[in-house]
Amino acid sequence: MMKRIFIFSTLLLASIFSLQAQDIPEHAVGLRLSESDGFWAEATYQAKLSSDTRIELDLGVQGRNQFSALKLTGMYQWVFNIDGGLNWYVGPGIGGGLVNFDDDLDNRGDLETFGFVTGDVGIEYNFDFPLMISLDFRPEIYFDNYIEEDIIFNLGLSARYKF
């Protein structure tokens, strides 16, 4: 039984890593809208590292009645081609930010910092003209008490100009 599991796992990994990578744009810049413990609007930038890897940096803002927040997320992504301009991607990331609480909220201080680690899995479509759209899922694990939960499930929709 263990031999079958090992052989199956080896074949599965080999097939995943043998997928042909889509030609990744050298650069892409755009907007990511997400829902993770509130609405976030993020300016996003991607830079190609190799034929199947890239980095992504996102600078996001969130405003609520009780606080406003700013966060920076950095991701490393592997990109795999599904068909034509359709790709899927996966990778780890890390981030941090600042949150400014209302002084009247639970006697909290005015300005606090937060940090988190994340992962990313998504699907994207590269049009023949310089537009790329994507849908991704990022679970974020926080290291502080900025939010009540330790893990937030972040779902985002992005549109980017590629050049």
C-alpha positions in Angstrom: 0.0 0.0 0.0 2.8 2.4 0.9 4.6 1.6 -2.3 1.4 2.6 -4.3 1.0 5.8 -2.4 4.7 6.7 -3.0 4.5 5.9 -6.7 1.2 7.9 -7.1 2.7 10.9 -5.2 5.8 10.8 -7.3 3.8 10.8 -10.5 1.5 13.6 -9.3 4.5 15.8 -8.3 6.3 15.1 -11.6 3.2 16.0 -13.6 2.7 19.2 -11.7 6.2 20.4 -12.2 6.3 19.4 -15.8 3.4 21.7 -16.7 4.5 24.3 -19.2 4.7 27.8 -17.7 2.8 30.6 -19.4 4.9 33.5 -20.5 4.7 35.8 -17.5 4.6 39.6 -18.3 7.8 41.4 -17.2 5.7 43.8 -15.1 2.0 44.2 -14.2 0.4 46.9 -12.1 -3.2 47.2 -11.1 -5.9 47.1 -8.4 -6.9 44.2 -6.1 -10.2 44.3 -4.2 -10.5 41.9 -1.4 -12.7 40.8 1.5 -10.8 39.8 4.7 -12.4 41.0 8.0 -13.6 44.0 6.0 -13.1 45.4 2.5 -9.6 46.2 1.3 -8.5 48.1 -1.8 -4.9 47.3 -2.7 -2.5 48.7 -5.3 -0.7 45.7 -6.8 2.6 45.2 -8.6 4.1 42.0 -10.1 7.6 41.5 -11.5 8.8 38.5 -13.5 11.7 36.6 -11.9 12.0 33.6 -14.3 9.9 31.8 -17.0 7.6 30.5 -14.2 8.1 32.6 -11.1 7.4 36.2 -10.1 7.0 38.4 -7.0 4.0 40.4 -6.1 3.8 43.4 -3.8 0.4 44.8 -2.6 -0.2 48.0 -0.7 -3.7 48.0 0.8 -5.9 50.4 2.8 -9.0 49.7 4.9 -11.2 52.2 6.6 -13.9 51.6 9.2 -15.8 53.5 11.8 -13.5 52.3 14.6 -10.1 52.2 12.8 -8.2 52.6 9.5 -5.4 50.3 8.4 -2.6 50.1 5.9 -0.8 46.9 5.0 2.0 45.7 2.7 2.1 42.1 1.4 4.9 40.5 -0.4 4.4 37.2 -2.3 6.6 34.8 -4.2 4.6 32.9 -6.8 5.0 29.9 -9.2 2.9 30.2 -12.3 1.5 27.2 -14.2 -0.3 27.2 -17.6 -3.7 25.6 -17.9 -4.5 26.5 -21.5 -3.7 29.5 -23.7 -3.8 32.6 -21.5 -5.3 30.8 -18.5 -2.9 30.2 -15.6 -3.0 29.1 -12.0 -0.4 30.2 -9.4 0.6 29.4 -5.9 3.1 30.8 -3.4 4.1 31.9 0.1 4.1 35.5 1.5 4.6 37.8 4.4 3.3 41.1 5.4 2.8 43.8 8.0 1.1 47.1 8.5 -0.2 49.8 10.7 -3.7 50.3 12.2 -5.0 53.5 13.7 -7.7 52.9 16.3 -10.3 55.3 17.5 -9.3 56.5 20.9 -12.7 55.6 22.4 -12.4 51.9 21.3 -11.6 49.6 24.2 -9.0 52.1 25.6 -6.6 51.0 22.9 -3.7 53.1 21.9 -3.9 55.3 18.8 -1.4 53.5 16.5 -0.4 49.8 16.5 1.6 47.5 14.1 0.7 44.0 13.0 2.4 41.2 11.1 1.3 38.1 9.3 2.3 35.2 7.0 0.2 34.1 4.1 -0.1 31.7 1.2 -1.7 32.4 -2.1 -3.5 30.2 -4.7 -5.3 31.7 -7.7 -6.3 31.6 -11.3 -5.7 34.3 -13.9 -6.4 35.1 -17.5 -4.0 37.0 -19.7 -5.8 38.7 -22.6 -4.2 39.3 -26.0 -4.2 43.0 -25.1 -2.3 44.3 -22.0 -4.9 43.2 -19.4 -4.7 40.4 -16.9 -7.6 39.5 -14.4 -7.2 37.1 -11.5 -9.1 35.6 -8.6 -7.1 34.4 -5.6 -7.4 33.0 -2.1 -5.0 34.0 0.7 -5.3 32.6 4.2 -3.5 35.1 6.5 -2.2 34.1 9.9 -1.7 37.2 12.2 0.8 37.5 15.1 -0.9 40.1 17.2 -4.3 41.3 18.5 -5.1 43.6 15.5 -8.0 41.4 14.7 -10.1 39.1 16.9 -9.3 35.9 14.9 -5.8 34.6 14.3 -6.6 33.4 10.8 -8.4 35.5 8.1 -9.5 34.0 4.8 -8.8 36.7 2.1 -10.6 36.4 -1.2 -9.5 38.9 -3.9 -10.3 40.0 -7.4 -7.6 41.8 -9.4 -7.2 43.7 -12.7 -3.7 44.5 -13.9 -2.1 46.4 -16.8 0.8 44.2 -18.1 3.9 45.6 -19.7 
